[in-house]
Every structure is written in C-alpha cells, then in structure tokens.
Amino acid sequence: MANGNIGTTSATYTDVTRTNIRSLYWGVSAQIAKAKFIAIDTEFTGLVLSNASRVFNLKTTEWVTRATDMREKYRAMSNIAKTHALVAMGLSTFSTRHTRPGSYNVHNFNFLLQSQNSHLINPSSISFLAETGFDLGRQATNGIRYFSGPNPKPVEVKNDTINEEGYLIREVFLDIVRAGVPLVTHNGLFDLVYLYQSFFGPLPDTYESFAFDLSEMFPGGIYDTKIIAEKETPQSASYLAYLFHKSERLQKRRLEGGESALTVKLRDSLVKGNSEPRVRCHLLRSDPPTSKPYCEKPYCENFAQHGNCRYGKRCFKTHDINFILDCQEKEAAAEEELLGAPTVGASVESDTSDKKRKRDDDMDVGGTDSPCKLSRTDTVDNLQETVATVAIDGPATEKQDFPVSTPPGKSEKVNGSEPLSLAAEPSLNMYHTAAYDAFMTGYIFASYRLMLEDKMSNYRNKVYIMGSDNPLLIQAGPYARTSVTYHQTMRLMNAAAAAAADAAVSVDATKALAAEPPAAEPPAAEPPTAEAPAAEPSTTDADIQQNTVQNETPA
C-alpha cells in the first residue's frame, strides 16, 4: 500500500505487482463484488502514432486519432491500442458504508502492467510518464505480465508463472464485467479501447459493434465525469484534478451547511507489507523563465483552464489548484458584488450564504492588479483548511505526510479518525498515477450522483469524444450487433463461472458430508444365554425300593 496526495486529501492504494497479485487477487475480487460502482483509469505507451519508421509501411491516414469522423477516429484508436500497450491500471471500488446517501468505503488499487506482446512506444507518452513519477524500471521488473489478443482465450507460454499472472489480471477485468455495476471514467474512451483489447479480446471492426459490446458488458451503465462536468458547469475547467478539488470544496460546504454530503473512508485492509510509498515532487518553483508573457493574475491561467502549461516546471505562476480555486472564488465574489447579482458561469463553489470559511478572513480582496492578493507563501502558511469529508483507515505505523496548510508537526483529526495526510504542495505525479486518477474520478462521480440524484440517468452510457460536441453513445444501434469477440469471450467467461460454481458446490457437498455426524449404530445383540440342563425327575422311596426288588430278582 502506498500513500499519495491529492490536493488536500491523501489517498491510499494497494500496489499490485507480479510479486503479490496471486495473494491479493481474491481480496480485489471481493471488493469488486461488493462495489456499488467502480472507477477506472489507465496509463499506456501511446495516444498517437508519430514519425513512424517507413519499415512498418503504415498508412498514416488510418492512424489519425483526432479525425472528426467517428468511423475514422475509432479505426485509428483501434490501431493504436493493438500496437501499443497498457503499463498501469487504476481501480477504485466504492461500496456502501452507511445507509445514508453518499457514504462509501473505498478501496484503491494500482496494477503495474507489462505487456508480453512486442509493442510500440510513443516518445512523448513515455517522457510524460517519466516526468510525472512513473518508474519505468520498476514496471519492467515488477509489472504483471500479460498477453493481449489475438484470441479471446489467453495466450499460454511455457512459463507457468507468466501464465498465472496473465490469467489473474484478466480475471480482475472480467470480475468488473461480472459485477454489473456502473463503470466510471474521465475522458475514458481510450481507456475503454485499451482495456477491451488487452483483457477482453480483439477489438471489433466498427465502433458501432464496440459500443454495442460495451452496453452488454456493463449493464449498470458507463459514466464519463468529463461529460457530466461540461454539461453541468459548461464555462468551467473540466480536467480531472480541478474537478476533484471543486467537488471536495462543495461537499465540505454542504457538510458545514447541514446538507447531505459525500463521506468516504479509504480502506487499506489488503496491505501485505510488500509495497513502497511513492516519491513526491513539490512544485515550489524558484527558477522562473528568463522571459514569459505578462499575466496580471497570480496563477497560471493556462494551467487553470486546461490542466497543462507550455512552460511546465519553469512557469513562474503557481499551478497549485487550491490556490487557483481560492482566487477564482474571490474573483467571482468581487464580480458578483459589483454587478449585484450572481455571475453567469461562476464556479459552483461560490458561497452566497452568511457562512464564511476561515480562509476568507485571511485573504485580502481588492487592488488594481487582481481581485486576489494571495501570495504563494500565503498558500502554504495561512490556509488552514482540510477536507472534512475524507477519512483514512490505515495502520498506526503508516507513513503520513503534512497538510498543505500545516507546517511540519501539525495535523488535524477528522471525526476522530487518523490525521489526514496532505502534501506540502501538490505534485505533478499525484495527478497522473492510475490509482489516484481512478479515485478522483470516482469521488467526482459520487459527488455529482449525490447532488443530481435522478438526473444522473441523463449521463448514462455517454462517453466523451475529444474534439466533438457530441458524446459516443454506448448502446445498441439499429444496424449494429455484438461482435464475434464478445460472444467468444462471454462464452469462455460463463463456462469458467459455471465450472467454478460446480467446483464450489462439490466442495460444499464434501464439507457437508464431512460435517454430518456418523450414523448411530444399532444396539449390539445380546449373546444367547446357555440353557439350564433339564431337571432330572425326582425319585421317591417307593421307586427306589421297587428298582431294588427288580434288580435282586434272579433271572
């Protein structure tokens, strides 16, 4: 189990590698079976094909993942997934904690993967993974080895250990299919394409069949939090970390206001003591670029809107999302005060109630340069907020980090739980680890689910398509049908489930027989008693005298 900081909240996860997947599989499977919904995220070796060698003789027109036509886009995405590979899968299970709405137990898992198929690696994708803390050396030595395609039935080699690893990671995905609960992603079309190709079978030829297959595989529906965010708050940023922090703040305010609020408890009961905590990098930058465009705001506007910045670590403006949200809330409040009415498209966290958080008292609003006068030092030293809706259930010996606003040596307890583990300042890698991203995705979904209630059905089976205003509808089309892969894999899956059920019945029957008390033996027959000898007839004196007379009579 490792600790990872997500903004103001620490997320724990169980690190699953080739060294422990055998011992952890049944625990993972049990959590999937109990889940009310499951969130996923993946990391892979390529999003696009760039500068491919002429040796491959590829038709580059069939690899344009940004194509506007969905048929061309799906063909390109399918080609990418068939020639590249997954390197990590994050899984977050949300199960019911209390009967009240919005109360969940959460288990997070990070599966380190190593494809055994020869595959392509996009240099920019690998650079991105390395820069955000992904350990490529560890992936090579500890990644769970698996084969993707070309048949629905897993490839088998002479190494039984590799065969078992591939079987178990495939079973994890099939357990998600068997669960039948909602599957949650964020901008997750590529995740779904990669997962299908890697663990289910060869991708269908058409996106219509692919969508039909997904609708059958996940009867609980597929939800994309990017779709939900862009429809509910269309003028706000919609990248994952930003939405997560907004959801945290909103739920905290609901809790303070006496409304039903999202509460999650992070569980780590599957820890086996053989994983490592991740190294975190801080974003307190002291090396500004020699020249950069002037910006009046104290934060990086490009990062605030899109979640990335061309200057990267050399950007002089902060990329701290909590600081950005503080400023945006102040800007919205100042504009609202000037206009005398709520600002159109203002952040969902804008507080119009009489309740003011403590951090509001520490901010200086006004001035000619920017509505927000917070400095980076204020971000670290003066903001005294922790998110009260998340508690961590971990061992007492678990390593803890310090809160974003709490200097070393300070910590706060939440509802009597262990202190929250918070980062000194958010790091880049925490937002791009599959387990963290899966947890943030699930948290955002749970937040919207609590607030929207029945309206959530409007977003069922709609997946975000980059560059398109319309989502991919996960449904059966009028001219589509499920693919050959779907029928073959489901047949194998159902046969395996039936065999397992029969084995379980056989084991239960054996146990039942063993538990039955032995049948009572009939009482032993009593040995026959010896008959008493017959009594001789008694003789009288007269008889004796008569016999004597007869014996004395001469012949």
Backbone hydrogen bonds, N-H to C=O, Kabsch-Sander energy under -0.5 kcal/mol:
donor,donor_aa,acceptor,acceptor_aa,energy
2,A,13,Y,-2.7
4,G,11,A,-2.2
6,I,9,T,-3.7
7,G,5,N,-0.6
9,T,6,I,-2.8
11,A,4,G,-3.9
13,Y,2,A,-2.2
14,T,108,N,-2.9
15,D,13,Y,-0.6
16,V,14,T,-0.6
16,V,110,N,-3.0
17,T,15,D,-0.6
18,R,142,N,-2.8
20,N,17,T,-1.0
21,I,17,T,-1.6
24,L,20,N,-2.0
25,Y,21,I,-1.8
28,V,24,L,-2.4
29,S,25,Y,-3.0
30,A,26,W,-2.0
31,Q,27,G,-1.8
32,I,28,V,-2.2
33,A,29,S,-2.1
34,K,30,A,-1.3
35,A,31,Q,-0.8
35,A,32,I,-0.7
36,K,94,F,-3.3
37,F,94,F,-1.3
38,I,182,P,-2.4
39,A,92,S,-2.7
40,I,184,V,-2.2
41,D,90,G,-1.7
43,E,88,A,-2.3
45,T,85,A,-2.1
49,L,63,W,-0.6
50,S,48,V,-0.6
56,F,53,S,-1.3
57,N,54,R,-1.1
60,T,58,L,-1.1
62,E,59,K,-2.4
63,W,60,T,-1.8
65,T,63,W,-1.2
67,A,64,V,-1.4
73,K,69,D,-2.7
74,Y,70,M,-2.7
75,R,71,R,-2.0
76,A,72,E,-2.2
77,M,73,K,-2.7
78,S,74,Y,-2.8
79,N,75,R,-2.1
80,I,76,A,-2.2
81,A,77,M,-2.5
82,K,78,S,-1.9
83,T,79,N,-1.1
83,T,80,I,-0.6
84,H,80,I,-1.7
87,V,43,E,-2.9
88,A,43,E,-1.5
89,M,111,F,-2.1
90,G,41,D,-3.7
91,L,109,F,-2.5
92,S,39,A,-2.6
93,T,107,H,-2.6
94,F,37,F,-2.2
95,S,93,T,-0.6
95,S,105,N,-2.7
97,R,103,S,-2.0
103,S,100,R,-0.9
104,Y,102,G,-0.6
104,Y,263,T,-2.6
105,N,95,S,-2.9
106,V,265,K,-2.8
107,H,93,T,-1.8
108,N,267,R,-0.5
109,F,91,L,-2.9
110,N,14,T,-2.6
111,F,89,M,-3.0
111,F,109,F,-0.5
112,L,16,V,-2.3
112,L,110,N,-0.7
113,L,87,V,-2.4
113,L,111,F,-0.5
114,Q,144,I,-2.8
115,S,86,L,-0.5
116,Q,146,Y,-3.0
120,L,83,T,-3.7
122,N,45,T,-3.2
126,I,122,N,-2.2
127,S,123,P,-2.5
128,F,124,S,-2.2
129,L,125,S,-2.3
130,A,126,I,-2.6
131,E,127,S,-2.7
132,T,128,F,-1.5
133,G,130,A,-1.4
134,F,129,L,-2.9
136,L,134,F,-1.1
139,Q,135,D,-1.9
140,A,136,L,-1.8
141,T,137,G,-1.5
142,N,138,R,-3.1
143,G,139,Q,-1.3
144,I,112,L,-3.6
146,Y,114,Q,-1.5
160,D,158,K,-0.9
163,N,159,N,-2.0
164,E,160,D,-2.4
165,E,161,T,-2.3
166,G,162,I,-2.5
167,Y,163,N,-2.3
168,L,164,E,-2.6
169,I,165,E,-2.4
170,R,166,G,-1.7
171,E,167,Y,-2.1
172,V,168,L,-1.8
173,F,169,I,-1.5
174,L,170,R,-2.4
175,D,171,E,-2.5
176,I,172,V,-1.4
177,V,173,F,-1.8
178,R,174,L,-2.7
179,A,175,D,-1.9
180,G,176,I,-0.9
180,G,177,V,-0.6
183,L,221,G,-2.5
184,V,38,I,-3.0
185,T,223,Y,-2.7
192,L,188,G,-2.3
193,V,189,L,-2.1
194,Y,190,F,-2.7
195,L,191,D,-2.6
196,Y,192,L,-2.2
197,Q,193,V,-2.2
198,S,194,Y,-2.5
199,F,195,L,-2.5
200,F,195,L,-0.5
200,F,196,Y,-1.9
201,G,196,Y,-2.6
210,F,206,T,-1.9
211,A,207,Y,-2.8
212,F,208,E,-2.2
213,D,209,S,-2.8
214,L,210,F,-2.3
215,S,211,A,-2.0
216,E,212,F,-1.5
217,M,213,D,-2.6
218,F,214,L,-2.3
221,G,218,F,-2.1
223,Y,183,L,-2.7
224,D,462,K,-0.6
225,T,185,T,-2.7
225,T,223,Y,-0.5
228,I,224,D,-1.7
229,A,225,T,-2.4
230,E,226,K,-2.3
231,K,227,I,-1.5
232,E,228,I,-2.5
233,T,229,A,-2.9
236,S,233,T,-1.7
243,L,239,Y,-2.3
244,F,240,L,-2.3
245,H,241,A,-2.2
246,K,242,Y,-2.2
247,S,243,L,-2.5
248,E,244,F,-2.4
249,R,245,H,-2.2
250,L,246,K,-2.5
251,Q,247,S,-2.5
252,K,248,E,-2.2
253,R,249,R,-2.2
254,R,250,L,-2.2
255,L,251,Q,-2.2
256,E,252,K,-2.5
257,G,253,R,-2.1
258,G,255,L,-1.2
259,E,254,R,-2.6
263,T,102,G,-3.1
264,V,389,T,-2.0
265,K,104,Y,-2.3
266,L,264,V,-0.5
266,L,391,A,-2.6
267,R,106,V,-3.3
267,R,265,K,-0.5
268,D,393,D,-0.6
271,V,268,D,-1.6
278,R,3,N,-0.6
285,R,283,L,-1.6
300,C,318,T,-2.1
301,E,299,Y,-0.7
304,A,300,C,-2.3
305,Q,301,E,-1.8
306,H,302,N,-2.5
307,G,303,F,-2.1
308,N,302,N,-0.6
312,G,309,C,-1.1
314,R,311,Y,-2.1
315,C,312,G,-1.5
318,T,298,P,-1.0
321,I,319,H,-0.6
324,I,320,D,-2.4
325,L,321,I,-2.7
326,D,322,N,-2.2
327,C,323,F,-2.3
328,Q,324,I,-2.6
329,E,325,L,-2.5
330,K,326,D,-2.0
331,E,327,C,-2.8
332,A,328,Q,-2.5
333,A,329,E,-2.4
334,A,330,K,-2.6
335,E,331,E,-2.4
336,E,332,A,-2.4
337,E,333,A,-2.1
338,L,334,A,-1.9
339,L,335,E,-2.4
340,G,336,E,-2.2
341,A,336,E,-0.7
346,A,343,T,-1.8
350,S,347,S,-2.0
352,T,350,S,-0.8
360,D,357,R,-1.1
361,D,357,R,-0.7
361,D,358,K,-1.0
362,D,358,K,-0.7
362,D,359,R,-0.6
363,M,360,D,-1.0
365,V,363,M,-0.8
366,G,371,P,-1.0
373,K,364,D,-1.0
373,K,371,P,-0.5
379,T,375,S,-1.5
380,V,376,R,-1.4
381,D,377,T,-2.8
382,N,378,D,-2.0
383,L,378,D,-1.0
384,Q,382,N,-0.8
388,A,386,T,-0.6
390,V,387,V,-0.9
391,A,264,V,-1.9
393,D,266,L,-2.7
394,G,392,I,-0.9
398,E,395,P,-1.8
406,T,403,P,-0.6
410,K,407,P,-1.9
415,N,413,K,-0.6
417,S,414,V,-2.4
418,E,392,I,-0.7
420,L,412,E,-1.3
422,L,401,D,-0.8
422,L,420,L,-0.7
423,A,7,G,-0.8
431,Y,428,L,-1.5
432,H,429,N,-1.2
437,D,433,T,-2.7
438,A,434,A,-2.3
439,F,435,A,-2.1
440,M,436,Y,-2.9
441,T,437,D,-2.4
442,G,438,A,-2.4
443,Y,439,F,-2.6
444,I,440,M,-2.5
445,F,441,T,-2.2
446,A,442,G,-2.6
447,S,443,Y,-2.2
448,Y,444,I,-2.5
449,R,445,F,-2.8
450,L,446,A,-1.9
451,M,447,S,-1.7
452,L,448,Y,-3.4
453,E,449,R,-1.5
455,K,452,L,-2.4
456,M,453,E,-1.8
457,S,454,D,-1.5
458,N,455,K,-2.0
459,Y,456,M,-2.0
460,R,457,S,-1.1
461,N,222,I,-2.0
462,K,222,I,-0.9
462,K,459,Y,-0.9
463,V,472,L,-2.2
466,M,464,Y,-0.5
468,S,465,I,-1.9
472,L,463,V,-3.0
473,L,471,P,-0.6
474,I,461,N,-2.3
474,I,472,L,-0.6
475,Q,473,L,-1.4
477,G,475,Q,-0.6
480,A,477,G,-0.9
487,H,483,S,-1.7
488,Q,484,V,-2.6
489,T,485,T,-2.9
490,M,486,Y,-2.5
491,R,487,H,-1.8
492,L,488,Q,-2.1
493,M,489,T,-2.9
494,N,490,M,-2.8
495,A,491,R,-2.2
496,A,492,L,-2.4
497,A,493,M,-2.3
498,A,494,N,-2.6
499,A,495,A,-2.5
500,A,496,A,-2.4
501,A,497,A,-2.4
502,D,498,A,-2.7
503,A,499,A,-2.5
504,A,500,A,-2.4
505,V,501,A,-2.6
506,S,502,D,-2.6
507,V,503,A,-2.6
508,D,504,A,-2.8
509,A,505,V,-2.7
510,T,506,S,-2.4
511,K,507,V,-2.7
512,A,508,D,-2.7
513,L,509,A,-2.5
514,A,510,T,-2.3
515,A,511,K,-2.0
516,E,512,A,-1.2
544,I,540,T,-2.0
545,Q,541,D,-2.5
546,Q,542,A,-2.4
547,N,543,D,-2.9
548,T,544,I,-2.1
549,V,545,Q,-2.2
550,Q,546,Q,-2.4
551,N,547,N,-2.3
552,E,548,T,-1.7
553,T,549,V,-0.9
553,T,550,Q,-0.6
